[in-house]
Amino acid sequence: MSRSLMVIVLAAFFMGMTTWATLAQTPTRTKIDVSKLGPQVGERVPDFSLQDQNGKTWTLPSIMGPKGAMLVFVRSADW
């Protein structure tokens, strides 16, 4: 085996071992029970009064349509 090929094989081996060691030390993530996070699909929410980015106040009755309403909360990247 040529010297350059041996160096490549050894480098790949050590890179693989380093990656494996890093993965072996990574803690497992705790599963989150999303059924306990806020209102669920189809569940009624309490009345609210909130202002939008333009200062207009919105209430639950003001956004309700004939088929109900869908609330979507999005967290901004600059909060």
PyMOL CGO cylinders between C-alpha atoms (Angstrom):
from pymol import cmd
from pymol.cgo import CYLINDER

trace = [
    CYLINDER, 0.00, 0.00, 0.00, 1.39, 3.38, -0.94, 0.3, 1, 1, 1, 1, 1, 1,
    CYLINDER, 1.39, 3.38, -0.94, 2.18, 5.89, 1.76, 0.3, 1, 1, 1, 1, 1, 1,
    CYLINDER, 2.18, 5.89, 1.76, -0.39, 8.46, 0.53, 0.3, 1, 1, 1, 1, 1, 1,
    CYLINDER, -0.39, 8.46, 0.53, -3.16, 5.85, 0.42, 0.3, 1, 1, 1, 1, 1, 1,
    CYLINDER, -3.16, 5.85, 0.42, -2.27, 4.71, 3.94, 0.3, 1, 1, 1, 1, 1, 1,
    CYLINDER, -2.27, 4.71, 3.94, -2.46, 8.34, 5.17, 0.3, 1, 1, 1, 1, 1, 1,
    CYLINDER, -2.46, 8.34, 5.17, -5.89, 8.76, 3.56, 0.3, 1, 1, 1, 1, 1, 1,
    CYLINDER, -5.89, 8.76, 3.56, -7.18, 5.52, 5.09, 0.3, 1, 1, 1, 1, 1, 1,
    CYLINDER, -7.18, 5.52, 5.09, -5.87, 6.42, 8.54, 0.3, 1, 1, 1, 1, 1, 1,
    CYLINDER, -5.87, 6.42, 8.54, -7.29, 9.95, 8.30, 0.3, 1, 1, 1, 1, 1, 1,
    CYLINDER, -7.29, 9.95, 8.30, -10.71, 8.57, 7.33, 0.3, 1, 1, 1, 1, 1, 1,
    CYLINDER, -10.71, 8.57, 7.33, -10.54, 6.07, 10.20, 0.3, 1, 1, 1, 1, 1, 1,
    CYLINDER, -10.54, 6.07, 10.20, -9.72, 8.74, 12.79, 0.3, 1, 1, 1, 1, 1, 1,
    CYLINDER, -9.72, 8.74, 12.79, -12.37, 11.11, 11.43, 0.3, 1, 1, 1, 1, 1, 1,
    CYLINDER, -12.37, 11.11, 11.43, -14.92, 8.32, 11.74, 0.3, 1, 1, 1, 1, 1, 1,
    CYLINDER, -14.92, 8.32, 11.74, -13.81, 7.53, 15.29, 0.3, 1, 1, 1, 1, 1, 1,
    CYLINDER, -13.81, 7.53, 15.29, -14.01, 11.19, 16.27, 0.3, 1, 1, 1, 1, 1, 1,
    CYLINDER, -14.01, 11.19, 16.27, -17.50, 11.48, 14.81, 0.3, 1, 1, 1, 1, 1, 1,
    CYLINDER, -17.50, 11.48, 14.81, -18.61, 8.30, 16.56, 0.3, 1, 1, 1, 1, 1, 1,
    CYLINDER, -18.61, 8.30, 16.56, -17.19, 9.51, 19.89, 0.3, 1, 1, 1, 1, 1, 1,
    CYLINDER, -17.19, 9.51, 19.89, -19.05, 12.81, 19.51, 0.3, 1, 1, 1, 1, 1, 1,
    CYLINDER, -19.05, 12.81, 19.51, -22.33, 11.05, 18.72, 0.3, 1, 1, 1, 1, 1, 1,
    CYLINDER, -22.33, 11.05, 18.72, -21.86, 8.67, 21.62, 0.3, 1, 1, 1, 1, 1, 1,
    CYLINDER, -21.86, 8.67, 21.62, -21.58, 11.63, 24.01, 0.3, 1, 1, 1, 1, 1, 1,
    CYLINDER, -21.58, 11.63, 24.01, -24.62, 13.48, 22.64, 0.3, 1, 1, 1, 1, 1, 1,
    CYLINDER, -24.62, 13.48, 22.64, -27.43, 13.31, 25.23, 0.3, 1, 1, 1, 1, 1, 1,
    CYLINDER, -27.43, 13.31, 25.23, -30.76, 11.92, 24.12, 0.3, 1, 1, 1, 1, 1, 1,
    CYLINDER, -30.76, 11.92, 24.12, -33.57, 14.41, 23.74, 0.3, 1, 1, 1, 1, 1, 1,
    CYLINDER, -33.57, 14.41, 23.74, -36.55, 14.28, 26.02, 0.3, 1, 1, 1, 1, 1, 1,
    CYLINDER, -36.55, 14.28, 26.02, -39.81, 13.79, 24.15, 0.3, 1, 1, 1, 1, 1, 1,
    CYLINDER, -39.81, 13.79, 24.15, -42.31, 16.61, 24.62, 0.3, 1, 1, 1, 1, 1, 1,
    CYLINDER, -42.31, 16.61, 24.62, -45.97, 15.74, 25.13, 0.3, 1, 1, 1, 1, 1, 1,
    CYLINDER, -45.97, 15.74, 25.13, -47.54, 18.30, 22.77, 0.3, 1, 1, 1, 1, 1, 1,
    CYLINDER, -47.54, 18.30, 22.77, -51.02, 17.47, 24.08, 0.3, 1, 1, 1, 1, 1, 1,
    CYLINDER, -51.02, 17.47, 24.08, -50.11, 19.49, 27.17, 0.3, 1, 1, 1, 1, 1, 1,
    CYLINDER, -50.11, 19.49, 27.17, -48.92, 22.59, 25.29, 0.3, 1, 1, 1, 1, 1, 1,
    CYLINDER, -48.92, 22.59, 25.29, -51.64, 25.20, 24.91, 0.3, 1, 1, 1, 1, 1, 1,
    CYLINDER, -51.64, 25.20, 24.91, -55.00, 24.76, 23.23, 0.3, 1, 1, 1, 1, 1, 1,
    CYLINDER, -55.00, 24.76, 23.23, -55.48, 21.68, 21.11, 0.3, 1, 1, 1, 1, 1, 1,
    CYLINDER, -55.48, 21.68, 21.11, -57.11, 21.33, 17.70, 0.3, 1, 1, 1, 1, 1, 1,
    CYLINDER, -57.11, 21.33, 17.70, -60.87, 21.81, 18.04, 0.3, 1, 1, 1, 1, 1, 1,
    CYLINDER, -60.87, 21.81, 18.04, -60.66, 23.09, 21.61, 0.3, 1, 1, 1, 1, 1, 1,
    CYLINDER, -60.66, 23.09, 21.61, -62.35, 26.40, 22.45, 0.3, 1, 1, 1, 1, 1, 1,
    CYLINDER, -62.35, 26.40, 22.45, -60.02, 29.16, 23.55, 0.3, 1, 1, 1, 1, 1, 1,
    CYLINDER, -60.02, 29.16, 23.55, -60.92, 31.78, 26.17, 0.3, 1, 1, 1, 1, 1, 1,
    CYLINDER, -60.92, 31.78, 26.17, -61.96, 35.25, 25.07, 0.3, 1, 1, 1, 1, 1, 1,
    CYLINDER, -61.96, 35.25, 25.07, -59.02, 37.54, 24.43, 0.3, 1, 1, 1, 1, 1, 1,
    CYLINDER, -59.02, 37.54, 24.43, -58.17, 41.09, 23.42, 0.3, 1, 1, 1, 1, 1, 1,
    CYLINDER, -58.17, 41.09, 23.42, -54.81, 41.57, 21.69, 0.3, 1, 1, 1, 1, 1, 1,
    CYLINDER, -54.81, 41.57, 21.69, -53.19, 44.32, 19.64, 0.3, 1, 1, 1, 1, 1, 1,
    CYLINDER, -53.19, 44.32, 19.64, -51.52, 43.67, 16.32, 0.3, 1, 1, 1, 1, 1, 1,
    CYLINDER, -51.52, 43.67, 16.32, -48.34, 45.33, 15.04, 0.3, 1, 1, 1, 1, 1, 1,
    CYLINDER, -48.34, 45.33, 15.04, -50.37, 48.36, 13.91, 0.3, 1, 1, 1, 1, 1, 1,
    CYLINDER, -50.37, 48.36, 13.91, -52.06, 48.89, 17.28, 0.3, 1, 1, 1, 1, 1, 1,
    CYLINDER, -52.06, 48.89, 17.28, -55.47, 47.56, 16.18, 0.3, 1, 1, 1, 1, 1, 1,
    CYLINDER, -55.47, 47.56, 16.18, -57.21, 45.56, 18.91, 0.3, 1, 1, 1, 1, 1, 1,
    CYLINDER, -57.21, 45.56, 18.91, -58.55, 42.14, 17.96, 0.3, 1, 1, 1, 1, 1, 1,
    CYLINDER, -58.55, 42.14, 17.96, -60.90, 40.02, 20.05, 0.3, 1, 1, 1, 1, 1, 1,
    CYLINDER, -60.90, 40.02, 20.05, -62.10, 36.47, 19.59, 0.3, 1, 1, 1, 1, 1, 1,
    CYLINDER, -62.10, 36.47, 19.59, -65.56, 37.56, 18.39, 0.3, 1, 1, 1, 1, 1, 1,
    CYLINDER, -65.56, 37.56, 18.39, -63.97, 40.03, 15.91, 0.3, 1, 1, 1, 1, 1, 1,
    CYLINDER, -63.97, 40.03, 15.91, -62.06, 37.26, 14.10, 0.3, 1, 1, 1, 1, 1, 1,
    CYLINDER, -62.06, 37.26, 14.10, -64.77, 34.58, 14.19, 0.3, 1, 1, 1, 1, 1, 1,
    CYLINDER, -64.77, 34.58, 14.19, -66.23, 33.66, 10.84, 0.3, 1, 1, 1, 1, 1, 1,
    CYLINDER, -66.23, 33.66, 10.84, -69.18, 31.40, 9.95, 0.3, 1, 1, 1, 1, 1, 1,
    CYLINDER, -69.18, 31.40, 9.95, -66.92, 28.33, 10.25, 0.3, 1, 1, 1, 1, 1, 1,
    CYLINDER, -66.92, 28.33, 10.25, -64.94, 29.52, 13.26, 0.3, 1, 1, 1, 1, 1, 1,
    CYLINDER, -64.94, 29.52, 13.26, -61.42, 30.86, 13.36, 0.3, 1, 1, 1, 1, 1, 1,
    CYLINDER, -61.42, 30.86, 13.36, -57.88, 29.58, 13.21, 0.3, 1, 1, 1, 1, 1, 1,
    CYLINDER, -57.88, 29.58, 13.21, -55.26, 31.11, 15.45, 0.3, 1, 1, 1, 1, 1, 1,
    CYLINDER, -55.26, 31.11, 15.45, -51.62, 30.79, 14.43, 0.3, 1, 1, 1, 1, 1, 1,
    CYLINDER, -51.62, 30.79, 14.43, -48.88, 32.01, 16.74, 0.3, 1, 1, 1, 1, 1, 1,
    CYLINDER, -48.88, 32.01, 16.74, -45.50, 32.64, 15.15, 0.3, 1, 1, 1, 1, 1, 1,
    CYLINDER, -45.50, 32.64, 15.15, -42.42, 33.56, 17.11, 0.3, 1, 1, 1, 1, 1, 1,
    CYLINDER, -42.42, 33.56, 17.11, -40.39, 36.23, 15.41, 0.3, 1, 1, 1, 1, 1, 1,
    CYLINDER, -40.39, 36.23, 15.41, -36.65, 35.77, 15.02, 0.3, 1, 1, 1, 1, 1, 1,
    CYLINDER, -36.65, 35.77, 15.02, -35.99, 39.22, 16.51, 0.3, 1, 1, 1, 1, 1, 1,
    CYLINDER, -35.99, 39.22, 16.51, -37.91, 38.82, 19.80, 0.3, 1, 1, 1, 1, 1, 1,
]
cmd.load_cgo(trace, "trace")
